[in-house]
Amino acid sequence: ALVSGLFAKFSDSMKSRLSDLVAAKDAGSIGEGVDGFVHLRDIDNTVAQKLVSAENADREQLFSSLANKTGGSVSEVAKKFSQGIATKAKKGHWFKKASGQWVQK
């Protein structure tokens, strides 16, 4: 309940960009990182760049809030978030490993 309440604070802006985020993932222009953030794969795509910046700013606030509420670290929260995204990801979406290598689901 605590987590869902916190998520609601950030969910409006995150929800409003979700379809664009999924479309960019489908196109392969962005991917998820093990750090809990989205990463640009197509550096010449300005639309994707703006999407990545906005999404990561919200995620940073979300992770920070969750870490404060749970007493965990921001990186632990981000890692759990990343794992959750990876399990729900569609086939063909890209993931950036800690090594910097991109892999496709």
C-alpha positions in Angstrom: 0.0 0.0 0.0 2.9 2.3 0.8 4.6 1.7 -2.5 1.4 2.1 -4.5 0.6 5.4 -2.7 4.0 6.7 -3.5 3.8 5.6 -7.0 0.6 7.4 -7.5 2.4 10.7 -6.9 4.6 10.1 -9.9 2.3 7.9 -11.9 0.4 10.7 -13.8 3.4 12.0 -15.7 4.9 8.5 -16.0 1.5 7.1 -17.2 1.1 10.0 -19.7 4.4 9.1 -21.4 4.1 5.3 -21.2 2.7 4.7 -24.7 5.6 6.8 -26.1 8.1 4.9 -24.0 6.8 1.5 -25.2 6.8 2.7 -28.8 10.4 3.9 -28.5 11.3 0.5 -26.9 9.5 -1.3 -29.7 11.4 0.8 -32.3 14.7 0.0 -30.4 15.6 3.6 -30.0 15.7 3.3 -26.2 16.2 0.4 -23.7 16.2 -0.3 -20.0 19.3 -0.4 -17.9 20.0 -2.6 -14.9 20.4 0.7 -13.0 16.6 1.2 -13.2 16.8 4.0 -15.8 16.0 4.1 -19.5 19.0 4.6 -21.9 19.2 6.0 -25.4 20.2 3.6 -28.1 19.6 6.0 -31.1 21.6 9.1 -30.2 20.4 11.1 -33.1 16.7 10.7 -32.1 15.8 14.0 -30.3 12.3 12.8 -29.5 13.7 9.7 -27.7 16.3 11.9 -25.9 13.5 14.1 -24.4 11.6 11.0 -23.5 14.6 9.5 -21.7 15.3 12.7 -19.8 11.7 13.2 -18.6 11.3 9.5 -17.6 14.6 9.3 -15.8 13.9 12.5 -13.9 10.6 11.0 -12.6 12.2 7.6 -11.9 15.0 9.3 -9.9 12.4 11.1 -7.7 10.4 7.8 -7.4 13.5 5.8 -6.3 14.5 8.5 -3.9 11.1 8.6 -2.3 10.8 4.8 -2.0 14.3 4.6 -0.5 13.4 7.2 2.1 10.2 5.3 3.0 11.7 1.8 3.1 15.1 2.8 4.6 16.8 1.2 1.7 19.3 2.8 -0.7 18.3 4.4 -4.0 20.4 1.9 -5.9 18.6 -1.1 -4.2 15.2 0.4 -5.1 16.4 1.1 -8.7 17.7 -2.5 -9.0 14.4 -4.0 -7.8 12.5 -1.7 -10.2 14.8 -2.7 -13.1 14.1 -6.4 -12.3 10.4 -5.8 -12.3 10.6 -4.1 -15.7 12.7 -6.9 -17.1 10.2 -9.6 -16.2 7.3 -7.7 -17.8 9.3 -6.6 -20.9 8.2 -7.6 -24.4 10.3 -9.8 -26.5 12.6 -7.7 -28.7 13.1 -4.9 -26.1 16.7 -4.0 -25.3 18.5 -4.0 -22.0 21.8 -2.5 -21.1 23.9 -4.6 -18.7 26.2 -3.2 -16.1 29.1 -3.8 -18.5 27.5 -1.4 -21.0 26.6 -4.3 -23.4 23.1 -4.2 -24.9 21.1 -7.5 -25.0 17.7 -8.1 -26.5 15.0 -10.0 -24.7 
